[in-house]
Amino acid sequence: MNIKSLFTVLLVLVVGIVGVFADAAPMGSLKQETKAFIVRYASNTPEKVIDAAIENIKSIGGELMHRYTLFKGFSAVAPVDAIYALKAEESPFLQDIEEDQVVTIADQPKLEDTRW
């Protein structure tokens, strides 16, 4: 094997190794846990405050699920860090942030417990 061939083989190996590391995820970019949550604001909250909160959630990788009209607020799915960041803003308009979940008013019978 001559020098030129050896150099070519080494170059291919180096490029291959660099390519593997280039495709790897950067440190700290591992998939974060996401949660669905509801954010509720006071009735006198300016729309621009809610718009800014939604944009912040989106910029961190969250997704707006619903903007409420019955009360001022929205639901979103976002990394848990986004929820903590929203709480840390200490907005005087922010009333509550809670996990979005199914709520029932009474125990629902299981299908096998129901006698038809």
N, C-alpha and C positions, 0 to 999 in steps of 0.2 A: 504494500500500500504506500503510495507516494504522499508527500506533504500536502499536495493540493487536495487529494481525496480525503485525507485525515482532517484537514481544515474544513472541508465541506460537511463531513459527518459531524464534527463538533459544532459547527454553525447550526445545522439542523436540530441537534439536541438542545442547544441553548435557546433557539427560537421556540421550540416545542415547550420547554420548561417555562419560559417567560409567558407563552400563550396560556398555559394552564393557570398560572398565578394571575394573569390579567382577567381571566374569566371568573375567578373566585370572588366571592362577595367580600367587600371591604370590611375591615374590623368594625363592629358595632352596627352593622346593617342587617343583622339577623332579624327574621320576621318577628315583630312584636305581637304580643297578645292583644286582641281587639275585643271590645265590648260594645254592646248597644246601650245607649243611654238617652235620657230625656233631660233637656235643659229648660227650666222655666224662669221667666223674667217677670218683674213687676209690671203692672198694667200701664205705667207712665214711661216705660222704657222707649227711648227713641229707636226707630227701625235701624238706624245706622249702627247702633251698638250690637244688635242681633246679627246684622249683615257682617260686621267685622268678626264676630265670634264664629260664624259659619265659615268665613274665609280662612280663619286661623285653623279650624278643624280640618278643612280641605287641604291646607298647605302642609299639614303634618301627616297627610295620608288618609284622612277620614272621609267618610261619605255621608252626605245629608240624606236622611231617609224621608223626613216629613217636616214641613214647617206648619205649625199649628195656627189656627185662626180663632179657636175658642178661647185660648189664652196665648199670651206672648211667649213663644218658645219654639223649640225644634227637637227632633230626634235624629240621632246620627249613630253610625258605627265607626269607631276610630280606635287607634292604639290607646292603651290605658294612660300613657304619658300625656296624651292630648287632654284627657279628662282632668288630670292633675294640674296641667297648665291652665286650663279654664278656671278651675277652682282658685288657683293662685293669683289670678288677676284681681280678685277682691272688688269686683264691680259693685257699686251700690245698688244696681238694678237686679243683680243675680239673686234669685230666690232659692232655687233648688236644682241639684243635679242628682238624678237617681238612675239606677240601672233599669233599662227597659225590659219588662218581663210580663208574662201572662198573669193576670189577676182574675180571680173568680170570687163570687160573693158567697158561694156555698160549695160544699164538696160535691163533685160530680160523680154519679155512680159509674162504676166500671161496667163495661158491656157484659162481662160474665156475671155480674151481680144483678143484672136486670132480668126479671122473669116476664116474658112476653106471654 
